[in-house]
């Protein structure tokens, strides 16, 4: 059982645990393959307690380097990979809807508010896990999820609310990744319609059920962040070299509907911390995740702001007609490469976003603790089939992102964490025993924390759910009326 305080955290009684340096542990396990056995006759053990057969040194090496990831770097890679992928292609349209200044402002605002609510979620996770482990509850085969933390600390109604909102959001976010693949690949091969490509990629996505937990994404997350970086800077450089189109216009805000639709899409872009606890639970030093997530957001800013700003400078209001940035750039080998790497990253992000839904489904079927991963793998198939069906039925890439952002992201990763944190720590005993005390930059004040939480909730209810929900739903309905359900080729012309 991994201790929450392992490696870097301060335990409740004020004692520091001893960190295990990754490099030294790695070298010891790779070189001491013939070391002494334990009393039970088992060989060396991995960080999570699994035995490593001494005769399989190369398998162990492969597992350590490419498969088993629980370090802070792994957390940063996974957080960055889950934060942005296909939304790079729709953010330029959001800038056209909002104007340049508002587009940048909303990105910075939602990014840092996301860091705040990520901190709140990890604080609640810390207390929940500590309480359960003090009750001798083992999490060796159990992945802690957000709705379980809410239920354990606040009761069944909170658990139900967390389960409904988080599962709905993650299902929709996974669906968007599949829709985006069908939309993106069309720009290098239009011999098939976008709907056909979506069906094809649905079959490809089925293989993502083979990844067990968030600890097994080291290779995929590393690959994903490289590919997203390439795509972002391709958009920036290509738009700059292409220059401004003839008679380009930068109208900015045209109407309230488009303004808040664009804001909702940016809100969706920075809702990746819905999988905060799954990544935190996979870390060897869980308390570091909040810091790694902040670093991830800062890196994402370096990708999203230059690419969206440059595309808007080059193409202006024409971005309002099509919500995929690739449609505006000339077909070259560099664009084709960007399309290909984006597709691979979207598969990775789909796998990350659908992973918590798989866990929920496994627990509902009673197979989450099964010793046979094959049983868990088979149980995940219906989840992918449901996502596949929704993606084919509603292939409206930009509009559906805005709807999900305004109605689902706001509640799941902004409003509920703030309300839950305030409700739980309103009790003085909970505040006294809290592992995560208020940070120094807010003067270590619980009152300031509660005030920030209230401000976030009010802002998200009015701007996110209120104006954003109204605008995005109105825009979404217009697109459904124009293209219908099960559209063969959304925005192909």
Buried (B, 14 or more C-beta within 10 A) or exposed (E): EBEBBBBBBEBEEEEEBEEEEBEEBBEEBBEEBEEEEEEEEEBBEBBBEEBBEBEEBEEBBEBBEEBBBBBBBBBBBBBBBBBBBBBBBBBBBBBBBBBBEBBBBBBBBBBBBBBBBBBBBBBBBBBBBBEBBEEEEEBEEBBBBBBBBBBBBBEEEBBEBBBEBBBBBBBBBBBBBBBBBBBBBBBBEEEBBBBBBBBBBBEEBBEBBEBBBBBBBBBBBBBBBBBBBBBBBBBBBBBBEBEEEEEBEBEBEEEEBBBBBBBBBBBBBBBBBBBBBBBBBBBBBBBBBBBBBBBBBEBBBEBBBBBBBBBBBBBBBBBBEBBBBBBBBEEEEBBBBBBBBBBBBBBBBBBBBBBBBBBBBBBEBEBBEBEEEEEBBEBBEEBBEBBBEBBBEBBBBBBBBBBBBBBBBBBBBBBBBBBBBBBBBEEEEBBEEBBBEBEEEEEEEBEBBBEBBEEBBEBBBEBBBBBBBBBBBBBBEEBBEEBEEEBEBBBBE
